[in-house]
Amino acid sequence: MTTYDIALIGFGGVNRTLAELIATRAEGLRSELGFGLRVVAITDLRLGSLVRPDGIDLFWALALGDGSETFAEHGGSADTNNESVIRTCTADIICEATFTNPDDGEPAVSHVRWALESGKSVCTTNKGPVALRGAELTSLAEQNGVHFEFEGAVMSGTPVIRLAKQMFAGLKLNGFEGILNGTSNYVLGQMEAGLDFEAAIVEAQELGYAEANPAADIEGYDVQLKVLILANELLDAGIELKDVQRQGISTVTAEDIQKASRERRRWKLVGSARRNPDGTVTAGVTPVALPLDHGLSGVSGATNAVSFDTDLLGPVTVSGPGAGRVETAYALLSDIIAMHAAKSGVAAHV
Ligand code: HSE
C-alpha cells in the first residue's frame, strides 16, 4: 500500500482540519482510495516547526495547539524554519495553507518554490501563489516532474477548476460570471434580512468564512484573485492582477438593498471574465443588483456559484461551498487524490 508523506505548512484552521481528516479517516482513505497519508513535518507561526520522519501523532499535535506550548518543548523548534523544513524533510507532498498575501503572494510563493525545486509536489489553498505566480510555478513543477495543485484556491472544496478542465474538453469557453466570495455573499444576505453590516462581518468571521483581514472579502480583493486564477487557468487569458477591475460591496448601503428588494432585485458581488472578439479577455469584480430571475440571485449564504458560457452547451453552472475549514481542507485532500490518480512524479513510500 502506498503511503504519501505530508508536510503541513501553516497549522491554522485549514491544515488543522486536514490533520483531523487524516487522523480520523485513515482506514477509510486506505480502503477507499488505496493509499495512506502520514504527516512528517508541521510548521506554524505560533507553534514553530517539528520534523518527525517516522510520522507525527496528529491527535497530540492538534491538542498542543490549544495551549501555550510550542514544538520547541517536544524536540522541534520555536522557529518556523520554513525553507530548511520544506527543502530537507522527507515529505512527498507539501500542503501549503498559510495566509493569502494579495500583494506579492509571499511567503507562500517561496514555500511553493522551495518545495518544487526540491522535488516535492505541492497542494495549496493559498490564492497568492496561484494568482500571482501560477504559470511560473506550474512550469517549475513540470521541470521537476512533480505536481502543483490548487483546487481550494477557488470555491474551496467545490471542484470547479478540475471539473472545468476535465469536463469541458471539446467545448469553447467564452467566459464566466460567478459569486466567488462566501463572506460578501453572506453579508449581503444578512443585510437583506435586516442585520447591520459590521455585525454580519463578525458572524462571517465566527463561521470561518472571512479572510484574516475581512477587507479582502468586502473590498473585492479575494474575488479579484479568484477571477484572475479562473481566467488564466480556464480561458488562457494571460492577464495580471491589474487587468482585473475591482469594486467591493462596502459602497452598497442598507438603503440600496431595501430599494433593490422592492424592485425584485438582489445585490451580489459578481466576478466575471469574457473573451472579446479580438481574443483578449476583459475581467472584473463589481457589485450588481441582479433581477431575481437571474441564475446567480438565488445563491445564498457562503455558497458560491460560477456560470460558464460555453459554445455548444450554453451556460453551465457549478454551485457549492465557497468557504469554510472543512470544505477547504477537503480541497487539499482532493488535490492529493488527483496526484495519486495521475500516478506520475510523486515519490511514494510503499
Ligand atoms: N474568505 C473567502 C470567502 C474564503 O469568504 O469566500 C476563501 O477564499
Boltz pocket constraint, residues with backbone or C-beta under 6 A from the ligand:
constraints:
  - pocket:
      binder: B
      contacts: [[A, 152], [A, 153], [A, 180], [A, 181], [A, 182], [A, 183], [A, 184], [A, 209], [A, 210], [A, 211], [A, 217], [A, 222], [A, 302], [A, 322], [A, 323], [A, 324]]
      max_distance: 6.0
